[in-house]
Amino acid sequence: MSAQAGPVNTVDWDSRFDTGDYVFGTEPSVFLTSNQGLVPRGAGALCVADGEGRNGTWLAAARGCEVTAFDLSPNALGKARALAEKAGVTLDLQVSTIEDWDWSRTYDLVVAVFIQFAEPASRAVLFENLKRAVAPGGRLMLHGYTPEQVALGTGGPRDPDHMYTEALLREAFGDMEILRLGSYEKELSEGAGHAGPSALIDLIADKPA
């Protein structure tokens, strides 16, 4: 088991997902669909804190990936299972926190979308674990908010210290081959959780073979 990151409040997240609606919608992140040419077909993929399964389901259905996804919320994973069944795919869904996940397991593709719940100190550990989970020659796809998002108030944490900057990601993942790193603003419509003008940042990077 890897070094530990700071704890996340399980009850709050599970309660948030205890609704008939999909909080973040059922469509995949625009980050994935706009970069689908960089999603390797048939990859063994890990979706980190995938919530209600929108991204894992798309990876399996549209790109033929063999998807493992984990989240700390049983309620979210129940929705993920239903979404995958509706799409005619099967996901390996696991209830786990980021602290308890076995980061020594490696994958061709690691996808981390809006996982900005970690405090800055524990985020450094999480970033190292993300890199650890990428197999040699594999790919990391990371998507989140920049500090400008706080003023927009259309999703994500309210603390700018939880957000990403290009300098932060370049420093953390500079030992990988960075294929794409950029920040931008875009209108999102991804359920009630991510809706409206948004300040976003993308990182796509490969681990050396």
C-alpha positions as CSV (number, residue, x, y, z in Angstrom):
1,M,0.0,0.0,0.0
2,S,1.2,3.5,-0.8
3,A,1.9,6.4,1.4
4,Q,-1.3,7.9,2.7
5,A,-3.1,11.1,1.6
6,G,-5.4,13.1,3.8
7,P,-8.9,11.8,4.6
8,V,-12.0,12.6,2.7
9,N,-15.4,12.9,4.3
10,T,-17.2,9.7,3.2
11,V,-20.6,10.6,4.6
12,D,-20.9,13.9,2.8
13,W,-20.1,12.4,-0.6
14,D,-22.3,9.4,-0.1
15,S,-25.2,11.7,0.9
16,R,-24.6,14.0,-2.1
17,F,-25.0,11.0,-4.4
18,D,-28.1,9.8,-2.6
19,T,-30.5,11.2,-5.2
20,G,-32.4,9.9,-8.2
21,D,-30.6,12.3,-10.5
22,Y,-27.0,11.9,-11.7
23,V,-25.3,14.8,-10.0
24,F,-22.6,15.2,-12.7
25,G,-24.8,13.9,-15.5
26,T,-24.6,10.7,-17.6
27,E,-22.5,12.0,-20.4
28,P,-18.7,11.7,-20.2
29,S,-16.5,14.7,-19.5
30,V,-15.9,16.9,-22.5
31,F,-12.2,16.6,-21.7
32,L,-12.4,12.9,-22.7
33,T,-14.6,13.3,-25.8
34,S,-12.5,16.3,-27.1
35,N,-9.4,14.2,-26.6
36,Q,-10.7,10.9,-27.6
37,G,-8.0,10.4,-30.2
38,L,-5.5,10.2,-27.3
39,V,-7.6,7.5,-25.5
40,P,-5.9,4.2,-26.5
41,R,-8.5,1.7,-27.7
42,G,-8.8,-1.4,-25.6
43,A,-6.7,0.0,-22.9
44,G,-6.8,-1.4,-19.3
45,A,-8.0,1.8,-17.7
46,L,-8.3,3.0,-14.1
47,C,-10.9,5.8,-13.4
48,V,-10.0,7.5,-10.1
49,A,-12.9,8.6,-7.9
50,D,-15.2,8.1,-10.9
51,G,-18.4,8.8,-9.0
52,E,-21.6,7.8,-10.9
53,G,-19.6,6.2,-13.7
54,R,-20.1,8.6,-16.6
55,N,-16.4,8.5,-17.6
56,G,-15.8,4.8,-17.0
57,T,-18.9,3.8,-18.9
58,W,-17.8,6.0,-21.9
59,L,-14.3,4.5,-21.9
60,A,-15.7,1.0,-22.0
61,A,-18.6,1.7,-24.5
62,A,-16.9,4.1,-26.9
63,R,-13.2,3.1,-26.7
64,G,-13.4,-0.6,-25.8
65,C,-11.4,-0.1,-22.6
66,E,-11.4,-2.7,-19.8
67,V,-12.3,-0.3,-17.0
68,T,-11.6,-0.5,-13.3
69,A,-13.2,2.4,-11.4
70,F,-13.3,3.2,-7.7
71,D,-15.1,5.7,-5.5
72,L,-15.7,6.1,-1.8
73,S,-19.5,6.4,-2.3
74,P,-21.6,3.2,-2.5
75,N,-24.5,5.3,-3.7
76,A,-22.5,6.7,-6.6
77,L,-21.3,3.2,-7.6
78,G,-24.8,1.9,-7.6
79,K,-25.6,4.5,-10.2
80,A,-22.4,3.7,-12.1
81,R,-23.4,0.0,-12.3
82,A,-26.9,1.0,-13.7
83,L,-25.4,3.4,-16.2
84,A,-22.9,0.7,-17.4
85,E,-25.7,-1.9,-17.7
86,K,-27.8,0.5,-19.8
87,A,-24.8,1.0,-22.1
88,G,-24.3,-2.7,-22.4
89,V,-20.8,-2.7,-20.8
90,T,-19.3,-4.1,-17.6
91,L,-17.1,-2.1,-15.2
92,D,-15.0,-3.5,-12.4
93,L,-16.4,-1.2,-9.7
94,Q,-14.7,-0.9,-6.3
95,V,-15.7,1.0,-3.1
96,S,-12.4,2.6,-1.9
97,T,-11.0,5.9,-0.8
98,I,-7.9,7.2,-2.3
99,E,-6.1,6.3,0.9
100,D,-7.0,2.7,0.7
101,W,-6.6,2.1,-3.0
102,D,-3.8,-0.3,-4.0
103,W,-1.7,2.1,-6.1
104,S,0.8,-0.6,-7.0
105,R,-1.7,-2.0,-9.5
106,T,-0.8,-0.5,-12.9
107,Y,-2.9,0.4,-16.0
108,D,-2.3,1.4,-19.6
109,L,-4.5,4.5,-18.9
110,V,-5.2,6.4,-15.7
111,V,-8.1,8.9,-15.9
112,A,-8.6,11.5,-13.1
113,V,-11.3,14.0,-13.7
114,F,-12.1,16.7,-11.1
115,I,-10.4,14.9,-8.2
116,Q,-9.7,18.2,-6.4
117,F,-10.8,17.1,-2.9
118,A,-7.3,16.6,-1.6
119,E,-5.5,19.2,0.5
120,P,-2.3,20.5,-1.0
121,A,-0.1,18.5,1.3
122,S,-1.9,15.2,0.5
123,R,-2.3,16.2,-3.2
124,A,1.4,15.7,-3.7
125,V,1.1,12.1,-2.4
126,L,-2.0,11.6,-4.7
127,F,0.0,12.9,-7.7
128,E,2.8,10.4,-7.0
129,N,0.3,7.6,-6.7
130,L,-1.3,8.6,-10.0
131,K,2.1,8.3,-11.7
132,R,2.7,5.0,-9.9
133,A,-0.5,3.5,-11.3
134,V,0.5,4.3,-14.9
135,A,2.2,1.3,-16.5
136,P,5.5,1.9,-18.3
137,G,4.5,3.3,-21.7
138,G,1.0,4.1,-20.4
139,R,-0.9,7.4,-20.3
140,L,-2.3,9.7,-17.6
141,M,-5.3,12.0,-18.4
142,L,-5.9,14.6,-15.7
143,H,-8.6,17.3,-15.8
144,G,-9.6,19.9,-13.3
145,Y,-10.2,23.5,-12.4
146,T,-7.8,26.5,-12.1
147,P,-7.9,29.0,-9.3
148,E,-10.1,31.3,-11.4
149,Q,-12.9,28.8,-11.0
150,V,-13.5,30.0,-7.4
151,A,-14.8,33.4,-8.6
152,L,-17.0,31.7,-11.2
153,G,-18.7,29.4,-8.6
154,T,-20.0,26.9,-11.1
155,G,-18.5,23.8,-9.6
156,G,-15.6,22.4,-7.6
157,P,-14.2,23.3,-4.2
158,R,-14.3,26.9,-3.0
159,D,-10.6,26.9,-1.9
160,P,-8.2,28.1,-4.6
161,D,-5.5,26.0,-3.0
162,H,-7.3,22.9,-4.2
163,M,-7.0,24.1,-7.8
164,Y,-4.4,23.3,-10.5
165,T,-2.1,25.6,-12.4
166,E,0.1,24.8,-15.3
167,A,3.2,25.4,-13.2
168,L,2.0,23.1,-10.5
169,L,1.2,20.3,-13.0
170,R,4.4,20.8,-14.9
171,E,6.4,20.5,-11.7
172,A,4.5,17.4,-10.5
173,F,4.5,15.5,-13.8
174,G,7.6,16.8,-15.5
175,D,9.2,13.4,-15.3
176,M,6.6,12.2,-17.8
177,E,6.4,13.1,-21.5
178,I,3.8,15.8,-21.5
179,L,1.6,15.6,-24.6
180,R,-0.8,18.3,-23.7
181,L,-0.9,20.9,-20.9
182,G,-3.2,23.9,-21.0
183,S,-5.7,26.0,-19.2
184,Y,-8.8,27.6,-20.7
185,E,-12.4,28.7,-20.1
186,K,-15.3,26.7,-21.4
187,E,-19.1,26.5,-20.8
188,L,-19.8,23.2,-19.1
189,S,-23.1,21.3,-18.9
190,E,-22.2,18.2,-16.9
191,G,-25.2,17.7,-14.6
192,A,-25.9,20.2,-11.8
193,G,-22.4,19.6,-10.4
194,H,-20.5,21.2,-13.2
195,A,-22.7,23.8,-15.0
196,G,-21.8,27.2,-16.5
197,P,-18.7,29.1,-17.4
198,S,-15.7,27.2,-16.1
199,A,-11.9,27.7,-15.7
200,L,-10.4,24.4,-16.7
201,I,-7.0,22.8,-17.1
202,D,-5.9,19.6,-18.9
203,L,-2.9,17.4,-18.6
204,I,-2.2,14.4,-20.8
205,A,1.2,12.7,-20.2
206,D,2.9,9.4,-20.9
207,K,5.2,7.4,-18.6
208,P,8.4,6.4,-20.3
209,A,8.4,2.8,-21.5
